[in-house]
Amino acid sequence: MQRLSEIKSSHEQSARNSAHSGYLRLRAQVNLPHDDDTDDLSHGKTMFGGIVTFGRFDTFDCYDPALYDSPIDIAIVGAPFDTGTSYRPGARFGPEAIRLGGRRLKEGVTPVRTNGPGSKLGRVDPYNPKAHNLSIIDCGDVPMTPFDNRIALNQLYRGQRAIHNHTTSGKPLIPHTKILTMGGDHTITLMALRSAYEKYGRLAVLHFDSHIDTWDPKKLGGGITDYMSLNHGTFLHYAAENGYLEPHKCFHVGLRAPYIDPSYDQKHDEECGFNTITARDIDKMGTAGILSKLKETLGDIPVYISVDIDVLDPAYAPGTGTMEVGGWTTRELLTVIDGLEGLNVVGVDVVEVSPPFDTNSEVTSLAATAVMDSILGLLIVQTLD
């Protein structure tokens, strides 16, 4: 057995060697802050602790009428609802997962996020308030009962309406609060469209999805009971029927799922006012061709963007309710979203993230967070000089 004196001698020699190299001296120099210094303990200084809001944005009770004078330029809100789904549930936990996926979001700009000369997107830093002087608030989740869809969706509508009743900071290009909603299954989009329509009028919907979601309720759900006629596959039928949509200015993007009744569904979809860009069109047109078609049609009319995460291939977003193979990559989707710079985007949602079916690496929620981050950039860039 090695003697204690030999061990001590060995340690002393190691210390002398380290000191000679400067290593020990560097390690020994720890200048601790003053005992009353709390600058490094403030909210947002940790990536994996504390109360998680999206992007570490501030939060308050956005639904209290007494606080309507508190300005909100961009509101982030969760819609924890999944009882309108037809296959795999779990999207009620989507808002929490997307917030957790954004733990690492912090100040800085993304070098790939630019659209050539004149593009402002490459200098957008959503998480540095001094860079844009906007009031961006995480309003938390709207309380939505899991026991009655009609009441739950009405709760969401009233929550969105309350947020839209807030004042803004007064920038000319943000006359009303712009809401970025995290679902939740896709049924929730109808209530977001309703509230946005009341502020902006008819909307051109950019619907990124593998499914049409304009199904006639007689074909999906409503043929069973009237109660289930509104669901995540029929909400755009009702949006068109209620007059929320700008006729023939709306687009499905990334479509690839089968029709239930091909001839009827296609005709009905056109009557709802939608054009279609399929998932495989990206192979023929490229992202530039897709963006050219969208921008040429949309011009400066109010645009609502709805992103169902199942627009992505299941390899990139397995944690969702109704997967369809043959979808886009995450990079393709983000390239198209960033390329929408210049459109008059007035509202957004990211839906159908189902954490129970995600991987241990949170692939789907990370993808949804990246989409949220890109769209947040679109909303901010509209206000830059």
N, C-alpha and C positions, 0 to 999 in steps of 0.2 A: 504493500500500500504506500502511495506517495505521501511523504511527510508534509505537515502543514507549512514548515519553513520553506520547503521547495516550491509549494504552490504559491506562497506569498512572494517569493523571489521571481517566479515566472510572471506573476501579475505586475510586479514593479517594472520588470523589463519591458513588458508589453506597453505599459503606460509611458515609459521613457521613449519607446519607438513612436508611439502615437503623438506624443508631445513634440517630438522632433519633426514630424510631418505636418504639424499644425492641426491635426484632426481633433485631438483632445481639447485643445484650446478653443476651437470653434464650438464644440459641444458644450463647453463649460460656460460660454458667454450667453446667458439667458437674461435679457432685460425685461423683466415683468412689468406690466402696466401698474399704475397706482391702484391701490386697493379699491378706490371709489370710481375708477374708470370703467364705464360700461359700453363704450363705443362699439366694441366687437361682439356685444351680446344682443344687439337689437334684432328685431324680427327680420328674417330674410337672410341672415348671415350663415345659415346652415343648409346643406342640401338634403338632409335626411332626418330633420327633426322639426319640432314646432307645429303650429297650426298651419295646415297646407291650404293655401288658396292658389288659384291658377296664376303662375308666374310671380307669386308672392305679392300680388296686387292687394291693395287695401280692401277692406270689406266693411259694410254696415247694413242695417236693415233697410233695404231698398223699397220695401213694400209698405212702409209707414208713411201715410199722407203728410204727417207733420214734418217729414224730411224731404218733401218734393223740391224744396228750394236748394237742396244740396246737389250741386251739378254732377251729372254723369254724362260723359261723352260716349264712352264705350262701356257697355255692361256685359259681364260674363255671368251666365246663369245656368244652373243645372236643372234638368227635367227628368227626375228618376222614375221612369214609367216604362213598363214593358208588357202590359196586359193587352196590347193591341197586336202582338206578334203572332205569327202563324206557325212558327217552327221552334227554334231554340230560344228560351227566355234568358234573362240575366242582364239585359241592358239597363235595368233600373240602377245597377251599380256602375254604369258607364261614367257618369260625371265624376265620381270619386276616383275611378281609375285614370281618367284623363288628367285630373289635377295631380295625382301621384306621378304620372308619366312626365309631368312638367317640373319636377323637383329641381332639375339642373338648369332650368331657364334662368338666365341672368343677363346683365348688361353686356352689350356687344353687338356687332353687326355680322351678318352672314355673307361671306365673299361671293358665293355662287348666286345670290339672290339679286340679279340685275337683268334688265332687258335692253342692254345696249346703251348707246349715247342718248342722253336725256332722261334716262331712268333714274328715279329717286329711290327706288326700292332698296338698292344696295347700301343706302345710308340710314335706313330705318332701324332704330333701336327701341323696340316697344317697352323694354324694361328699365329704361332710363327716363324718368319723368322730365328731366331738363331738356331732353332731345326733342320733345314734341309738345310739352305743356298741355297735355290732355288729362282729363280725369277718367282713369280706367279703374273700374271697381268690379270685384268679384262679389256678386249679390248672393252667393250661396245657392242652395237648391230651393226651388218652389216646393212647398209641401204638397204632395199629390197622393191622395188615398189609393191604396191598392185594391179597394173593394168595389168601386164603381167607376167605370171608365168615363161616364158622362160627367160625374162630379170632378174627377181628377183632371180632365181636360179643361173644364171650366176654371178650375183652380189655376192651371197654367196660363190660360188666357188672361185672367185677372192679374196674375203676377206680371206677365209681359206688359199689360196695359199700365200697371202701376209704375213700372220702370220707364215706360215711354212718357209718363206724366212728369218726370223729373226735368228740371232745367238743364241746360248744357253750359259749357264755358263761354259760349258766345261766338265761336268760330263760324264764319259764314257757311262753310261746307258741312257743318254738323248742326243743322237747325233742330234736329231731334236726336235723342239717344239712339245709338246703334247697338243692337243686342246680338251677342254671340252665344247661342244656346248649345249646351252639351246634353245629348240624349243618353239614355232613353231610346225607345224604338221610334220608328219613323212617323208614327201617328202624331207625335208631338208637333211636327212641322206645321200642321194645319192651324194650330192656335198661334204659332209664331207668325204665320202668314196673315192671319186675321188682324193681329195687332199692328203689324207693319203696314198692311193695306190701309188701316184707319189713319195712319200718319202720312203715307207717301202715295196713296192711290194704287192703281193696278201695277203689278210687279212682273218683271221678266224673271222666271225661275230658272237658274242653272242647277239642274238636278243630276248630281254625280251618283250613279247607282247602277247596279247590274240588272235591276228590275224596273218596269215602267211605273208602277205605283199609281196608275190612272185606271186601274181595273174598275169596271162597273160593279157596284156592290152586289148585283144579282149574280155575278160570277165568282165573287170572293167574299165570303162571310155573310153578306146580307141575304143570300139565298137560304141561309139556315135560320137566322133571327135578325130582326131589324136592329137589335141592340149591337150586334157585331158587324153591322154594315160599314161602320167607320173603323178602319184598322190600318196597319202599316202598308197595306197594298192598295188602299182605296182613297187615301187622304187627298191625293191630287185631283181625283174625280170631283171631290167636294169643293176643293179650292177653285176649280174651273166653274163648277155649278154656282158657287156663291159670288163669282165675279171678281175674285182676287187677282186673277192672272191676266197679263197682257197677251191677247190672242196672237198666236203664231210667232211670238218672240221668246217662247220658252224652249229649253233644250233638255233632253236626256243625254248624258255624257257617260260613256263607258258601258252602255247597255249590252247584255248578252244572255240574259235568262230567257227560258222558253215562255211563249204566250200560252194562256190557258185555252183560248179559242182564237187562233191566229187571225182569221179574217175579221172577226168582230172586234178583237182587242186592238188591232192596228187602226181600224177605222175610228173606233171610239177614242183612241189616244190622239189622233189627228184632230178630232172634234174638240178635245180638251185644249188644243192649241199648242201641241208639242212637236218640235223637230227632233231628229235622232242622230246622234253620233255614236256608233257602236264601239265596243272595246277593240275590235280589229281594225277600225278605221285609223287608229293611230299608226298601224303598220303601213298604211297607204298614204296618209296625209302628213304624218309626223306631228309633233306638237305644234310646230309653226303653222301648219295648215289648219289644224283645229282652232287655234287661237284666232287666225285670220277670219275664219267663218263666224266664230262667236262675236268678235268685235264688230265685224261688218254689219251683223244683224242687230246688235244691242245698242250701239251708239251711246247716248248719254241718258237713256231711260233708267228708272230705278231697278236695280238688280238684287234679287235675293238668291244667295248661294246655299244649297243644301247638299251636304256630303254624307252619303251613306258609306260607311267604311267598307262595305262589301263591294264597292267599286274596285277595290284592290283584289288581286289574286289571293286565294287562301294561303299561299306561301308567305305573304306579307301581312295578312290580317286574318288569322284563323279564329280569333275570338269575336265572332259575330253570329247573328241569328240565322241568316239564310245564305250560306256560302255558295258561290258559283265559280267554277274553275275558268281559267282563261282570262283573268282580269289584268289590270294594269299593275305595274310596279309602283312602289312608293315614290321613286324618283320621277317617273312619268307624271304622276298625279301632282306632285309638288311643282314640277316645271310648268304644267298647265295653269295651276292656281296662281303662281307668281306672275305668269304671263298675262293675267287678267288686269294688271296694273292699268289704270286709266278709266276703268268702268266705274259707274256710279253705284257702288255696293252699299246697300242700306240695311241689310240683315243677313245673318248667317246661322246655320246650325251644322253640327257634326254629330251623327247619330249611329245607332246600332252597334256600339261597342259593348260586347258581352264578356266581362272579365272571367266568369267561370270557365269559359272555353278558350281562354288565352293561354299562351305558353308561360313557363316559369320566368322567362325573360321579359314578359310584358310587351311582346312584339306589337300587338294590336293597339294597346293604349299608347305606346310610344309613337306609332304611326299617326294616331288620332291627335296626339299632342303636337306633332310636327305640322299637321294640317291646320290646327288652331293657330299655331305660331305664324304660319304663312298668311292665313287670312287676316290675322290681327295686323300684320304688316300692310296688307291691302287697305284696311280701314284707316290706318294712320297716314299712309302715303297720300291719301286724298286731301289731307289738311296741310301738307308741307308747301312752302313757298318755292 
